Amino acid sequence: MTTTTETYGVDPSPTPLALLLLGREADPASERGVECPGDLPAASDPDLVARARAAKEQLGDRVFILGHHYQRDEVIEFADVTGDSFKLARDAAARPEAEYIVFCGVHFMAESADILTTDAQQVVLPDLAAGCSMADMATAEQVAECWDALTDAGIADVTVPVSYMNSSADIKAFTGKHGGTICTSSNAKRALEWAFEQGQKVLFLPDQHLGRNTAVLEMGFSLEDCVLYNPHKPNGGLTAEQLRNAKMILWRGHCSVHGRFSLDSVNEVRERIPGVTVLVHPECKHEVVTAADMVGSTEYIIKALDAAEPGSKWAIGTELNLVRRLAKAHPDKEVVFLDRAVCFCSTMNRIDLPHLVWALESLVEGRVPNVITVDPETEKYAKAALDRMLALP
């Protein structure tokens, strides 16, 4: 494999922004700070790996550790299963004998696991500051105001909400209460097809890019069929006529990782690596997706690399930890990060080995830290929306 250290092999210099991207500093404007009761092990502790192994062995089948694809390698090493957010939540539900589900991901993922697991199980998030900027871009109050705007425009009764899995439990509950469904990046088309069988319009939350890319590139809609609802503007920045004319009402939200990729990124990598195949996630901007050779979910990206011919060249537009892992797993192929800029998910990176060790050792000592609990009413309606997704043909 061609050496690509400049692309994905070096951590950024220790500037405040770089440390934030690595999950080593906090952003008070977007993250909830959290203190761990007791002493958090130092990242420099040479015994961290041994401590994690010992705690996990002592807990045995009582604990089930989930590792999202975007996690650091040091955390993935201790995961019982890896996958995307929904796969992990379902894996947790399939292990009712595990008292503790330690979710190495972000907050909305742990909420989904709590919704799908039994009341006898407790879901633990090793660092409560591990949130999701996209999920935080749609609050229950904002979505209620949006629904009021749709009601005033006379279209609420023909609009079906479809919410991306990357949303809070509150947004999933709103979706369930209003007859909608949840989708993942791999079944978004099926979810939208179902929604348009139920109504005439879709309110797609909270990722505008997945909604737009699915509607336009997979379902034959035009860009003019889509309008962007901005929750920070009166009436979403739209007239009642614009809302009535639209088929897809897209929430103004995005992934801070995938939103960084640009058309320039695609053009630059094609010039630098002749014959490269550009493969991106559907959370990327529309112009990036249309310029790429292939587009698909995280699981799709992994399977595409597994099936690729030896000697093939790939530029991947998704989170850097996963791209690094794919490059290491496929030394017979050239695998590079789509953009030269480092692009970690900063909140996902907050789950590191010290936090995992702290969480596991706390469980060994009989303390259950950072339990994620969804209230019964929210759980009821959120589960209704998730069940509709599971029932999709």
N, C-alpha and C positions, 0 to 999 in steps of 0.2 A: 504493500500500500504506500502511496506517495505520502511523505511526511507533511502533515498539515497543522503543525503546532501553532502557527500564526493564526489559524482559523478557529480551532476549538481547544487547543491543548494548554493554554496559559490563562491563569486567572488574571483579571484586570488589576491594574495598579491600585494600591490602597487609598484611593480617594474616597470621600464620603459617598458618592454615587456608586462607585464600584463595590464598596462594602455593603451598601444596601442591596445591590443586585446579588451579592453572594449570601444574603441573609444574615450578615454579621452586624448590621446596624438597623435601627428602626426608623420608620417614617411616621412621625406622630400624626401627620395629616390623614393617613390612610390605614394605620394599623392600631389595633388595641394592644397596649403594652400589657405584659403579664410578668409577675414575679413567681418563681418557683419556691414554694415553702421548703426550707432546708437548703442544703448546699447543692448547687448545680455543679456537676463535675467539670473540671477545666478541660477545654478542648485538647490541651497538650498532655493530658493524663495518658501515659503509655499503657495503662491497664484497662482502658475503656472497652476494647474488644473483648477481653477476658471477662470483664464485669458484665457486659451485655449477654455473653454466652452463659455465664453462671446464673444470672437472674432468669433468663428464658428457660434454662434447663430446670431450675427449681420450680418455676410456675407450671411447666409441662403443658398438658392439654387445657389448663385453665385459661391460658392466654392464646390469642390468635392475632398475629401481626400482619397488617396489610400495608403494602408498599406501592404507592403510585409510581407510574413510569417516570415521572419528573423528579423523583427523589434522588438524593446523593447516593453514590455507590456504597458508602459506609453504612447507610440505613438499609438499602435494598438487600445487603448481605444477610440481614436478620429477618427479612420478610418471609412469612409462610407462603404468601401468594403475591404476585404483582399484577398490575393491570390498570385500566382506566377507572374512573370514579365509579361508574355504575357496576362494572364487573366486580369490583372489590366489595361494594355494598351487598351484592347478591352472594358473593362468596362468604361474607360474614353471616348472612341469613341462613346459609347452608351449614353453619357450624353451631347449632344451638347448644352443644355441650360446652362451648367456651364461655366462661364467665366474663372474661374481659376481651374486648376487641380494641386493640391498639392501632389506631388509624394514622399511618404516616402519610398524610396528605394535607388537605386544608379544611376549613371549618364546614363548608357546605357538604363536603364528602362525608364527614363524620355525622352530620345531621341525617343524611340519607341512610347511613348505616343504622342509626338509632331508629329510624322509621321502619326499616325492614327487619330488624332483629327483634327478639322477644323481650318482654319486660324484665326477665331474669338476667339479661345481659347488660353490661355497662360498656359504653363506647368512650375511649380515652383518646384525646388529642394531645400529644406530648408538649406542644407549645400553642397556647390559645391565641397567640399573635399570628398564627398561620392562617390567614384569611385568603380571600380571593377578590382582587380589585374588580373583576367583571361582575361577580355576584353582588358586590357592594354598590354597583351602579344602578340597581333597581331596588328601592325600598317599598315596603307595603303601602306607605302613605302616598308615595309617588304613583304607584300603579293604580291605587284607588282613584286618584285625581285623573289619571288617564282614562279610566273606565267612565268617570263622570263626563269627560269630554266626548267620549264615544256615544254615551247616552244622549247628551245634548245634541249631537249631530244626527241622532236617530238611527244609529247603526250598531249599538251594543248588542241588540237581540240577534243580529246576524253575524256577529264576530266571535270567533273561537280562539281563546288564548292557547298558544303553544309555547312552553317554556323549556329552555335548554337545561340539561341536567346540571350545568354549572350555574345554579341559582340557589338562593336561600330557601329554607323550609317555608318561610312566609310566602314567598313567590310561588312555590309549588302548591301551597294551600290555596292561594288565590286562583291558580289555574284549575285545581280540582273543583273548587266551589263554583266556578263559572263554566263547568262542562268541558274543560280543555284537557290536554295531555302533555306529558313530558317527552322530550326527545334527546337522543345522544347525537354525536356527530356522524355516527354510522347509520342511524335510522331516521334522520331528519326528513328525508323525502317521504317515507312511509307515513310519518306523523303528519306531515302537511297534507298529503293526499287524504288521509282520514279526516282531518280538520275541515277540508273543503267539501267533504261529503256531508258534514254536519251544518255548515254555514257558508256564507258568501265571502267572508273576509277572515284574515288571521292577524292577531296581535302576537308578534313574536318577541319573546323576552329571553335573556337580556342582551344577547349578542347579535348585533345588526349584521355582521359579516356572514355568519353561518346561515341566517335567514335569507339574506339576499342571494348568496351563492347557490343555495339549494333551490330557491324559487326560480332564479334566472337560468342557471346552468343545467338543472336537472328536471325542471317542470315546465319550461317553455314560457315563463312570464318575462315581461320586459322590465327594464329598469324603471320605466315610467309607471309600472304597476305598483311600485314600492315607494312608500313615503317614510321619512325618518322622524320619529316622535322624540323630541328633546324635553326631558322632564324638568329642565331648568328654565324653560320658557313657558309663558302663558299658553294654554291650549296645546302645549307641545311644539309651539312654533308653526302650527298648521291651521289652515282655515277649515271650517266645517265641510266645505266643498271638496277640499283636498282629501279629507278623511273619507268622505262618501265615495270619491272616485277611486280610491286605492283598493288593491286586493291584499297587499301585504303591508301592515303597519309595523315597522321595525323600531324597536326600542334603541335609543342611542347609547349602546354599551359595546364594549369590546374587550378582548384579552390584551393585557399589557405586554405579553410576550409576543404573540402572533401578530399583533398590530404594528410591531416595529419593522417587520419586513416590508420592503418597498420594491417597486418595479426596477429601480436602480440596482437593488440587490440581485435580482434575477439577471439583468443584463450584464452586470459585472462578473458574475460567476460563469456565465456562458463564454465571455471573452477570455477569462482566466483558465478555464478548463474545457477545451473543445470536446464535444461529444458527451457532455455531462447531462444527466437526467435530473430535472428539477422536480422535487416531490414536496408538496406543502400540505399543511393542515387547512381544512375549510374555514377555520377562524381567521385566516389571513384576509387582507383586503381583496376586493373584487378584482382589481387590476393585477394583483400578484397571482391570484388563482388562475385567471385567464391566460397569464403569461407562462404559467408552469406547464410541465409535461403531464404531471399526475397530481391528483389531490385526493386526500382521504384522511380518515381518523387515525389516531395514534396506533390502534391495532392494525389498521390497513398499512401504515408506514412500516411497522415491524415486519409484517408478512411479506411486503414487497421487497424488502431487503433480504429476507430469508430466501426468497425465490429468485433473486437476481443472479445473473451470470457472473462467474469469476472474471475479474478484470474490468467490470463495468464501473462507471463513475456516477456518483450521486451527490447532489446538493440538497440537504434536507431543511425545510422551513418549519421547525418546531423547537421545543425547549432544549437547551444545550445539554443538560445532563443526559437526556435520552439519546441525542445525536452522538455524544461521546461514547455511550454504552454500545450503540450500534456500530460505531467505527471499530471499537475493540473486538466486538463479536464477529466482525467480517473483515479480517486482515487481507483477504483475497480481493477486496473491492476498495475503491477509493471513495470514502464517505466524508464529506465536509459539511460544515454548517453553512447555511445559505448566506448569512450576512457576516462580514468581518467583525462587527461589533458583538461583544459578549451579550448573551441574552438568556440569563437564568431567570426562573420565576422566583422573585425575591421572597415572597411569602412561603412558597413551597420549601425553599432552602432554609427556612427557620427551623424545620425539623432536622436536627443534626444528631450525631451520636451522643453528645452529652445529654440532650433532652430525652432521647430514647432510653438511655441508661437510667436517668433520673426517674422516668415513668415506670420502667420495669422494676427497679429496686424499691420504689414506693409500693408497688403492688405486692412484692415479696414481704414487705414490712406490714402489710395489712391496710395501707392507705390507698384509696383510689383517687388519683389526681385528675383534674381537668376533665370531668365527666361531661359529655355533651348530651343534653336532654331536650327533646322537642315536646312541647306541651300537648296534651291529648287532642284538643280540637284542631290545632295546626297539623298534628300527625294524621288525624282522620282524613282531612281534605287533601293533604299532600300525598298520602297513600292512595287515595282515589285516583289522583292524576297519574301516579306511577303505575297503578294497576291497569289504567287504560293503555299506557304504553306497552305493558307486558302482554296485553290482549291484542295488540296490533298484528295483522296477518303477515 
